[in-house]
Amino acid sequence: MKHRIVYQGIPGAFSHIAALGHFGADNTFSGLPTFHEIFARIENRQADYGVIPLENSLAGSIGENYDLLYKNDVSVIDEYYQPIRHHVLISKSPHSDKTIGIQNIQRIYSHPKALEQCIKFFKNHDYIAPQAYNDTAEAAEYVASEQRTDIAAIASKEAAELYGLDILVRDVQDNINNWTRFFIITSVHPEPDILVHDTVYKCSIIFTLPHIPGSLYDIIGIFANAHLNLSKIESRPIHGKAFEYVFYIDVEFHSHDYALIHKLIRLCSEMTNEIKVLGYYPKAHIKNNF
Amino acid sequence: MKHRIVYQGIPGAFSHIAALGHFGADNTFSGLPTFHEIFARIENRQADYGVIPLENSLAGSIGENYDLLYKNDVSVIDEYYQPIRHHVLISKSPHSDKTIGIQNIQRIYSHPKALEQCIKFFKNHDYIAPQAYNDTAEAAEYVASEQRTDIAAIASKEAAELYGLDILVRDVQDNINNWTRFFIITSVHPEPDILVHDTVYKCSIIFTLPHIPGSLYDIIGIFANAHLNLSKIESRPIHGKAFEYVFYIDVEFHSHDYALIHKLIRLCSEMTNEIKVLGYYPKAHIKNNF
């Protein structure tokens, strides 16, 4: 059975690549203009799964999605690490005997964050003007539509394939340790009775705390005393409440500790103002696709 | 004496506005293309102070600057909260009797993040095409240079003043709780002997931990047991080391506890792999400029 999967952006965007990587191509994928619409489609059951970026290793956390996870009734059922590789893409030459070189390119379109991640390339080719575009994949689509020999896009190899572009220069990003962590969200709340045997899981939890000194320490202590590792911790301001915070943590646990983690969350709920378990999911690894 | 102050972007960018707000106009301000160059100018003593964004209340943390603070030898001497307000800016009408209305506008230029923060405005004016630009202030400069009646920029009122534009629609951002937190950095390491009397300070600390369960708990406990509040906590991946983290915390303390905070940091340094005190600075407040 095909799943209906939604992501933010157009085909060839890194969210689309992550969605394809996680679910495989034999599903129905829809790109939406905003993260908000992903959550709306999931809550309305107009889509089965959403793929949302949480954090980029270079750019930092994507605050909007943390806030949407806090406010909306969805479950996290998986995580996925997508390596981010930027390539210079050009129109296929109409005359196969004529080769376009980097010296022909005068302007390169991409998302400003992608352009920022390729500073060394632009320093080494200072005759090329970087030009902002809404999205890396949209930049690729634009370059494909123009059929010119003096412009290029910086985008993924998947965008090159989708829009029929050639890769002129590979891997122009300054830092190869560039990845984005995605969550797979759904409206169903599949609280599994038993987890996959002998597997490391993560549990993602959002909570707010009373204004009592040491309350964060006490929460972290619940997991530390059980010898469980926190693989992520982040405080985010609560909108409209200056200097009040919502905390976001990922706890790693072994599948045989599933009963334990439930007990610890019950302990947490006695010490937090609000608490929301986003989900339990197997710990993913960064696949190096170089 | 005038200070040499560097920020990322061009005049009218929010970093420039924050720099002006913190230091006052009677200084020398230089916009630089990248955050990396701000740190280089500070370390080389080619500038006295740098103004860098750390976190936006909606978009999230700016990972690159956390990483640059971790890697470079600078001190944080102040924080500054800049409210972010987006306005639709148009060219001044050459004929003062002819008024441009929003119905005349066909295209609006701005940074993609700013465009994303004005979704309701674009839904209510769906005949207007949003168009990405490198920066809000650069979009304002571009609109000013074009002198057309059918294009506009979304940028700050300071950008309107600098580039001679009119404000057509004020406050088109979806969420008014939109602010960016900036750090003021310098190469001097002014470890003050005495802090300003009777003032709440923050101390920002970056550290990495040994792979021992509960090590984060122990660090947080040092401050919790002294009844000091953490106003910020964040874990960031260390580049090139998959699943190793650097932790970033802000500790609030009263100026009369300055000796205590030194003692606590000495305790921390015995339990961390690496530790770096970024600086001590008075706690700032979000100024509501509506």
Interface residues (C-beta under 8 A of the other chain):
Chain A: T34 H36 N56 S57 L58 A59 G60 S61 I62 G63 E64 Y66 D67 H111 P112 L115 E116 I119 P130 Q131 A132 Y133 N134 D135 N175 N177 P213 G214 L216 Y217 D218 I220 G221 F223 A224 N225 H227 L228 N229 L230 S231 K232 I233 E234 S235 R236 P237 H239 G240 A242 F243 Y245 F247 H285 I286
Chain B: T34 H36 N56 S57 L58 A59 G60 S61 I62 G63 E64 Y66 D67 H111 P112 L115 E116 I119 P130 Q131 A132 Y133 N134 D135 N175 N177 P213 G214 L216 Y217 D218 I220 G221 F223 A224 N225 H227 L228 N229 L230 S231 K232 I233 E234 S235 R236 P237 H239 G240 A242 F243 Y245 F247 H285 I286
